[in-house]
Amino acid sequence: MGSAPSPGDPLGYDVLVDEHDLDPTGRSATGEELVLAAIPHRLTCERLPMTGAPDDYVPFGIDVRLWVGEATTAADLTGKIPLADEALQRDERIASTSIAIDFAPAGTTFNDEAAVDLIMRVTFTTVTGVTLSRVLGISAVTVAFLAQVP
């Protein structure tokens, strides 16, 4: 993840979009950084607009924010893992995933501000064979990276 962005990278090349919006510097991203940045988007956006598609939209991911308050038991959350798994594997750069989701301990926050309701641990292997892990915090408003797991 430390090399300069390259249009020839097998995992892609694009403008970096972080958890919320375009990177303010407008810089490009490539490789693993690009795939990591896509994770919150796959987990918050069910459909993307596309001209010419049926109803002008195409399936993209899933909105896990809707699970806040809907899932009331650990079994409810476990039952939703296949939905998240399928959404992430729609990304052709991801070969396999392993996902765990739990209720967040009371007081868990994003940057000591907004409360986190659910914690999702995602480990995935790219089609280039690199395995990456992230811990995401989910609230009814957002999904954001809480930690990078070595």
N, C-alpha and C positions, 0 to 999 in steps of 0.2 A: 504494500500500500504506500510505500515511500517514493516510488518512481514517478516521473513526470507523466501526465496524461498523454496517451498515445492513441491516435485514430485506428491503429492496427490491433489494439488489444482485443482478444477474443471475448472478453466480458463487456465490451462496449466502450463508447466515448460519447459524452454529452455534457451539457451545462450541469453543474452540480445543483441539485435541489435537496436541501436538508429536510428535516422533519416538517418544516412549516412552509418554506417558500424558496425561491431562487436564492442562491448564495449571493449576498450583497456585492461581492467583488466581481460576480459574473464569471468566475473561473470555471474551467472544465474539470471533469472527473472522468476516471476510467477504472477498469478492473474492479477489484474488490470494494473499493470506496464507493463506486457507482452502485454496485449490487446492495451494499449495506444501506445506502441512502434510500433505496427503493422499498425497503422493508416496511417502514411506517406508512408509505403510500398504499401498498398492497393491503394493509390492515385497516385502512380508513376509507377507501374509495371502492365502492361496489362496481360502478360503471364509469366509462370515459366517453365523452362525446366524440363521435366520428362521423363525418359526412358520408352519406351513402350506406351506412350500416342500418340494419332494421331498427326502427325508432330512433335513428341517429345516435345510438349508443352501442358500445361493445362491453361485454363483461370484463372486469379487471381484477377485482379482489373481493374483500369482505370488510364490513365496518364493525370492528370489534368493540367500538365505543357503545354500540347498542346492547352489548352484553351486560353493561353496568346496570345493576338493579334487576335485570332479567334473570340472571343466573343466581340462584339462592343457596346452592349447595356445591360442595367440591365435585360431586358427581355431575352436576349440571355443567360445570366448567370443563371437566374431562370430556364430556360428550360433545363439546364444541371444538376440541382439538382437530378432528378431521377436517372441519370447515376451514380453519386457519391453514392447515397443512396444504389442502388443495389450492387455496388462494395463493400461497407463496410459491407453490410448484407450477403455477401458471407462468411464472417467470422462467423463460427457457434457459437462463443462466444458472438456475438452481437445480442440482441433480437430486438431492435428498434433503430432508429436514427431520428434526426432532424437536418437538414442542412440549412444554409443560406450562400450565397456567394455574395460578392460585389467587386467592383473595389477598390483597396487600395488608400487611400488618398496620394497625392503626397508627397514624402519624407519618406514614410514608408520603413523601412529597417530591415534586419536580423542582429542582433548584431551590429547595426550602420555601416554595410558594404554594402551588396548586396541589391539592390532595390527589393521591393515586388510589384507585379502587381495586385494580387487578394488576398482577405481575405476570408477564409472559416471558419465559426463557426460550429463546430460539437458537438452535444450533443447526447450521446448514452447510452442505458441501456444494461448492460450485462445480460446473462442468469441467473446470480446469483442475479439479482435485483439491482445492483449498477449502479447509473447514474453518468456519467463523462462528462465533457465538455472541449474542447480545441479550441483555435483559431490558425489557420494555415495560414502562409504566403506562397503564391505561386508565383514563378517567372518562367521564361522559363527554368531555370536550376534546381531548387530544390523546395521541399515542406518541411517546417520546422515549428515546434511549436513556436508560438509567445507568447502564454500565456496559463496559466491554469486558468480556470474559476471555482471559488469555487462552 
